[in-house]
Amino acid sequence: MRKLLPLLNTNPHGGGRSALTCRYRCGDACFHEVPNTSDNEYVGDVIASALSRRSMMRAAAVVTVAAAAGGAVVAQGAAPAAATPGHGHGTTSDGARGLRFAPVAPNKDDKVTVPAGYEQSVVIRWGEPILRGAPAFDPDNQTARAQAGQFGYNNDFLSLLPLRGEHGRQVLVANHEYTDEILMFKGYDPANPTREQVEVAWAAHGLSVVVVQEHHRSGKLTPVTRHPLNRRLTATSEFKLTGPAAGSDLVKTSSDPTGTRVLGTLNNCAGGTTPWGTTLHGEENFNQYFANGSSATDKRYGIGSAATERKWERFDKRFDVAQEPNEPHRHGWVVELDPYDPQSTPRKRTALGRFKHEAAQPRLTDDGRPVVYMGDDERFDYFYKFVSSKRMKEGSSRAAREHNLTLLDEGTLYVAKLTGDSPQDIDGTGKLPNDGEFDGSGQWIPLATGDVSHVPGMTAEEVYVFTRLAGDKVGATKMDRPEDVEPSPRSGRVYVALTNNTDRGKPGKAGADEANPRNLNKHGQILELAEHWDDPAGDGFAWRLFLVAGDPDDPATYFAGYPKEKVSPISCPDNVAFDPHGNLWISTDGSQLGSHDGLFGVATRGERRGELKQFLTVPAGAETCGPIIQDRRVIVAVQHPGEIDGASVEKPASVWPDGPGKIVRPSVVAVWRKDGCDIGV
């Protein structure tokens, strides 16, 4: 038997992540107490209890999710067909349609590695000018004014939208999650940042909209500078609060007594693209930007009581909770942007609740109402959905667009409670339940509808502003950092990336229940959910473990029943997306398997369900974000390359993307087949 793959390290910084990443991305969340101290059930425990059983049964059946109310989630099927050799070392291009490429082997190369027969190029780098009048990037002479017209830092979520009337052009929208000043400025002193450095960082946060041009003879994309749709939104841009919490006393500040106008969007992680042509952007680890909090002002969101890492509170009182206690309440929302209207004010949608939004991805009910699925990226926090009370209007007329921009302001916000079918058999060891099956049901618990609260002891405004507390009160199920969520456009099944939770099962922390799997879970898993009768507006669902990440040679891993010797190793699933063939693509964040992070494709149906293959890896210190899978192009955001402990501008830990002697720059990358054919066919 092969030895298990070596662990990258055993530090507590979010799986395989460096301390530097934890400092700047999430404010060292792993070193703080878990905000959720409720006694609600824990979703990882149910999955863990089934792992040993699933490992033994992995060749027995192909599993599919039933969409019937209260029905079993898994159905028996034919045995899997032959696949590529294990652990990504094969050269065959056999596989599920869309996944017919030779998988990339795990590696630690300081580059983007792609399969044989594929090419790549950088689409856009941090600092490249996109607005009229913006200068070329000069790392030695950065200014806030220049950065406000340039592509932002640490690109994460990506959306690529059509541009009618301009042949070969599309609109690229990108999140810029956070800044790492140590890797941005020479001689940076974390204890004493200058005003200019702080204002550059403000301008490097937020969102970018940039039109890109396709190349006829390859898969390259190049920015169209000065295009009228190009736009930058930063930590000082104006945003509008809308929905039931807008105007509440809980969101009013001295600079905004109306409680409707907010400066800036912070820590935008993943997101979503709506059927009506807008983009959604989740504000995640917003708490780290605010100083001098207290138990009275924190309300379970992790706001520190001392100075912040970046010291922004020295330069703007809105980041000092002692002076502006409501300012944090104006962040942690889902932002909706109309990329086709550069004059529009983006909206923060309070009806979708306030928490650490990793993503927000909608689907439509049969009668045209949007349903948005959302994860709260924190250890032991919850999974949500919002069901709009309004129907989408078809078409691109002004009336239709104006109507559709109100869809996410009225509806019902729900939180998920998951239940296993054999609770009496769960002892926390991963022992197979006596019924020989691992399945369960779920309930969507309503929290608020408009100005009506469904949570005893909380007003509707309190539910929206302190959504985590509402989830605690109604007994929502604790989960292992629910990050990106993606409904399948083909099956309607909903896939939830649970990245990891190394606190699971520790003394004083949540133990096993039947809704989730492993103690000290460092590799993560993916859940598959089916709404009853495939009705996304319904109040119940069935759920099934789809993938439990880790070394395939580890018995505590599972790949939807597919033979584990024929899959690539994967750790810490983060962002997810679908390709045109219905395969789920997974980007990782913090792999603990001795390899750099990467992008993987996995079949979700048919004989090859569970066949998982690695498509690319990213450079040293980097994270793979924002995957977009088109017919002939794969696009990823390479975030925080070179973000390794001890690194700085003067001592870079990576030379990507421009080689030695150049500053390391987060960038967007496109990959395509050399022969011009479709990806993976």
Secondary structure, DSSP 8 states (H G I E B T S, - for coil): -------S---SSTTT--HHHHHHHSSSGGGS--S--S---BHHHHHHHHHHHHHHTTTT-------STT--S------------GGGT-----SSTT--S--------SS-B--TTEEEEEEEETT-B-STT-----TTS--HHHHTTB--SSEEEEEEEE-TTSTTEEEEEEEE----GGGTSTT--TTS--HHHHHHHHHHSEEEEEEEEE-TTSS-EEE-TT-TT-EEE-TTSEEEEESTTTT-GGG--SS-TTS-EEE----EEEEEE-TTS-EEEEE-SGGGG-BS--HHHHSSS---SS--SS-GGGT-GGGBTTT-TTGGGGSSSEEEE-TT-TT---EEEGGG--S-EEEEEEEE-TTS-EEEEEEE-SEEE-EEEEEESS----S-SHHHHHHHTTGGGSEEEEEEEEEES-GGG--SS----TTS---EEEEEEEEEETTEE-STT--HHHHHHTHHHHHHHTT--BEE-EEEEEE-TTT--EEEEE--BTTTTSTTS----TT---TTB-S-EEEEEEEGGG-TTSSEEEEEEEEE-B-TTSTT-EETTS-GGGS--B--EEEEEE-TTS-EEEEESS--SSS--EEEEE--SSTTTT-EEEEEE--TT-EEEEEEE-SS-EEEEEESTT--TT--SSS-S--TTT-TTS----EEEEEEETT---TT-
